Amino acid sequence: MVQQSSGDGSAQVVGKEGARLGGGAIATLVGVGLLVVFMIQNTQEVPIEFLFWDFEWPVWLIVLGSALLGALVWFALGVLRRHRRRKDRREDRRD
């Protein structure tokens, strides 16, 4: 078994069989599977009132939109964190 380091400081364990899924990837797949099951089971339409808008949407579409918005925010925070760390490393090299 070989431990390889990636550019972000994390290590990936690779066995004789090849690359394996990490814990984060498995958790993501399980989460997406549960989300899909939840969306399939909740297809009824519900009224939405937001500010001056009133409309009806199916629950699965609201859940999908919320999940995508959450994933986008999570990704953006990760990008900002990596940018900040990269900037700090550059400043440390200058000193």
C-alpha positions as CSV (number, residue, x, y, z in Angstrom):
1,M,0.0,0.0,0.0
2,V,1.4,3.4,-1.0
3,Q,0.5,6.8,0.4
4,Q,0.6,9.6,-2.1
5,S,0.4,13.3,-1.3
6,S,-1.7,15.6,-3.4
7,G,-1.2,19.3,-3.8
8,D,-3.7,20.3,-1.2
9,G,-1.8,18.7,1.7
10,S,-4.1,15.6,2.0
11,A,-2.9,12.1,1.5
12,Q,-4.6,9.4,-0.6
13,V,-4.1,5.7,0.1
14,V,-3.6,3.6,-3.0
15,G,-3.5,-0.2,-2.8
16,K,-2.5,-2.8,-5.2
17,E,-6.0,-2.8,-6.8
18,G,-5.7,0.9,-7.8
19,A,-7.2,4.1,-6.5
20,R,-9.9,3.8,-3.8
21,L,-12.7,6.1,-2.8
22,G,-11.9,8.3,0.2
23,G,-14.2,8.9,3.1
24,G,-15.4,12.3,1.7
25,A,-16.3,10.7,-1.6
26,I,-18.3,7.9,0.1
27,A,-20.1,10.4,2.3
28,T,-21.0,12.5,-0.8
29,L,-22.3,9.5,-2.7
30,V,-24.4,8.4,0.3
31,G,-25.7,11.9,0.7
32,V,-26.7,12.3,-3.0
33,G,-28.4,8.9,-2.8
34,L,-30.5,9.9,0.2
35,L,-31.3,13.2,-1.5
36,V,-32.5,11.4,-4.6
37,V,-34.7,9.0,-2.6
38,F,-36.2,12.0,-0.6
39,M,-36.9,13.8,-3.9
40,I,-38.6,10.8,-5.5
41,Q,-40.8,10.4,-2.4
42,N,-41.9,14.0,-2.2
43,T,-43.4,15.1,-5.5
44,Q,-46.5,17.0,-4.2
45,E,-46.7,20.8,-4.9
46,V,-46.6,23.3,-2.1
47,P,-47.3,27.0,-2.0
48,I,-44.3,29.3,-1.7
49,E,-44.6,32.9,-0.5
50,F,-41.5,35.0,-0.7
51,L,-41.6,38.8,-0.4
52,F,-44.2,39.7,-3.1
53,W,-44.0,36.4,-5.0
54,D,-46.6,33.7,-4.6
55,F,-46.3,30.4,-6.6
56,E,-46.4,26.7,-6.3
57,W,-43.5,24.3,-6.7
58,P,-43.0,20.6,-6.2
59,V,-41.1,19.8,-3.0
60,W,-38.4,17.9,-5.0
61,L,-37.6,21.0,-7.0
62,I,-37.3,23.1,-3.8
63,V,-35.0,20.5,-2.2
64,L,-32.9,20.3,-5.4
65,G,-32.6,24.1,-5.6
66,S,-31.6,24.3,-1.9
67,A,-29.1,21.5,-2.2
68,L,-27.5,23.2,-5.3
69,L,-27.4,26.5,-3.5
70,G,-25.8,24.9,-0.5
71,A,-23.2,23.1,-2.6
72,L,-22.4,26.4,-4.4
73,V,-21.8,28.2,-1.1
74,W,-19.7,25.3,0.2
75,F,-17.6,25.3,-3.0
76,A,-17.2,29.1,-2.9
77,L,-16.0,29.0,0.8
78,G,-13.5,26.3,-0.2
79,V,-12.2,28.4,-3.0
80,L,-11.8,31.4,-0.7
81,R,-10.0,29.3,1.9
82,R,-7.6,27.9,-0.6
83,H,-6.9,31.4,-2.0
84,R,-6.3,32.8,1.5
85,R,-3.9,29.9,2.3
86,R,-2.0,30.4,-1.0
87,K,-1.7,34.1,-0.3
88,D,-0.4,33.4,3.2
89,R,2.2,31.0,1.9
90,R,3.4,33.6,-0.6
91,E,3.8,36.1,2.1
92,D,5.7,33.6,4.3
93,R,8.1,33.0,1.4
94,R,8.8,36.7,1.1
95,D,9.8,37.0,4.7
